[in-house]
Amino acid sequence: MLHSIEMGWFVLNKYYTLSDEAPVYVAALLLDPRCRKAYLDKNWKSVWINPALGKPPSQLQLLLQEMEVETALSTDGDNLDAFINSPAIKIDCKPLEWWCRIEQRRQLPRLSRMAIDILSISPQSAEPERTFSGARRTASWDRLSMTCERLQEVECLGNWMRNGHIIGTQHGGLGLVCDPDIANEDID
C-alpha cells in the first residue's frame, strides 16, 4: 500500500513539474481578467514566479516572441505588461468568452488574438482525441479528395457547434458568437 501511495505522489509530482515547463499555463493565468499577475503574487511562491516571469528569456517570453506579440509594436492600451499588472476584475462569463467580446477585441486587438489562441487550448486530452476520432470518420474512403484545410474547418466548426460557440440560424442563432469578420472590420 505504501509503495502505491509513493508511486502516486511520484506521478503527480512528475506531471505537476511538467506544468512549469509549459509557458501556456502561466500565459492563461495572466490573460484571465479574474487572475492576472495579482493571482500569482497571492498564491504562488516567488521561487515559482521568478522562473515563469524572470528577466532571462523565460518560457512565457519565448512564447510571446514566437507569436510575434511585441510590446514595441503595440499601442499603449494593448500592452501585455499593462494588462497583467492591472487589478483583477470580476467577469460574468468564462475568460475565453470575455476575450471574444467585440469590445475587448476593439480595445485590445493584439492581446485578444493572443488570449483567444491560448485560452482555446484544451487543458485535457479527451477532447482532442475525440476530435481526431471524428476526423478519421470525416475523412472516410468516400472523401479522400478532401484537403487538410477543409477537414480542419469541418472539425473545428463541428466542435464549435457542439460547444455552443456557434448557434445555427435554423435554431434561432446568428452564427458565430464572436464573429471574426465583424470584429476585424473595425480592428484592422
N, C-alpha and C positions, 0 to 999 in steps of 0.2 A: 504494500500500500504506500509506504514512504517513497519507494522508487517511482511510483506512478505520479505522486504529487510533485516530486523533484523534476520529473520529465515534463509535467505540465507547466511548471514555472520556467523551465529551460525554453520550451517552445514559445510561451508567452513573451519572455524576455527577448528571444530572437526576433519575433515579428514586431515587437514594440520598438526595438532598437532600429529596425529597418525603416520605421516611420521617420526617424531622424534624418535619414538619407534621402527622403523624398521631399523636395522643396515645395511640391504642390500642397502638402499638408499645411505647412506654415502659410503659404500664399492664400489658401482657402480661409484660414482663420483671420488673416489680415484683411481680406476683402469682404468678410462678413461684417456688415454695418453694426451688428449687435456686439461684436467682439473687438476687432481692430487690435492695435498694439496694447491697449489697456488690458485686454484679456490675458495676453502673455505676461505682462508685468504683474498682474494679480495672481495668476495661477501657475506660472512656470518659474522654476529656479533660474537665476541668472546664468548658471552653468549651461542650461539648455538654451536660453535665449541668445546668448552671445554667439555660439556657432551658427545659429539659424540666421541671425542678422548682423554678424560680425563684419569688421572692416575688410579683412582679406576677402576676396570674392567668395561669398557664401553660395550655397546651393540655390537659394532664392534669387540672388543677384545674377547668377549664371542663367537661370531660367528666364528671368526678365530680359536679359541681353539676347537670349536665343529667340524670344518672342518679339524682339525689336521694339520694346517699350522703353524709351529713354526719356528721362526727365528733362533733358536739354531740349527735346523736341516738343514737349508738352506745354500746354498753356498753364497759367497759374492755377486755374480751377481743376485741372485734370492732372494733378500731380500725385503720384503714389505716396510719397512721404507725407504730404499734407493730409491725404485721406486717412492713412493708417494712424497718424498721430492725433487726429480729431477725436473728440469724445464719442464713445459708443452711443448708438441711438436704438430705440425700440422700433421694430417694424412689425407690420401686421401680416406678413407673409414669409415665405422662405427666402433666403438670400438670393438665390438664382432668379426668382420671380421679381424681387426688388430691382435687381440689375437689369432685367428685361423691360422694365417700365420705360416708356418713352421719355419721361422727364429725366431719368438717370442717364439714359443714352444721349440726350441732348447736353446735359450739364457735364458729364464725364465720358465723352465718347471713347477715348482710348482705354480708360480703366474699365468701362463697361464691357468692351470687347474682350479684354483680358479676363475679367471676372466671369463672364459667361463661358469662356473656354475652360477656365479652371474649375468652376463650380459645376460644370456639366459632367465632369469625370465621375464615374460611378465609384463609390468607396468599396464596393463589393464586387466579386467576380461573377455572381449569379446572373445578373442582367446581361453583361457582355457575352457570357456563354449561351444564354437564351437567344441573343441576337445572332450569334454565329450559327446556332442550330436552325434558326429561322431563315438565315441567308442560304444555308445549304438547301432548304426546301424551296426557296425562291429561285435559286439558280439551278433548276432541275434540268434534265436532259432536253426538255422541250424549249428551254430558254438559253441555250448555250451561246447565242449571239448577243446576249445582254452584256453591256460593258460594265466594268468595275464601278465606274462613276454612277451609272444608273442603278446598279444593285445597292450601292451605298445610299443613294437618295431614297429608294423604295424602303429599305430597312430603317433608315432614320425617320422617315415620315410615319411608318408603322409604329415605331417606338413612341414618337411624339403623340400620336393619336391614342395609343393605349394609356399613356400617362396624363392625358388631358391637356397637353400643351397646344393641341390643335383640336378644334371642335368643328366638325363638318357642317357645311351650310344646310345639309339635309336634316340636321339635328338642331337647327336654330343658331348655330355658331357663325362666327365671322371669319373663320380660318385660323391663322396663327395668332396666338395670344400676344406675342411681341413680333409684329410684322416687320422684318428687316428692311423691306423696300420702303415702307413709310418712314421709318426712323432714318435710313440712310439719305433720303432726300433732304432732310433738314440738317443732318450732320455733315455730309461731305460737301 
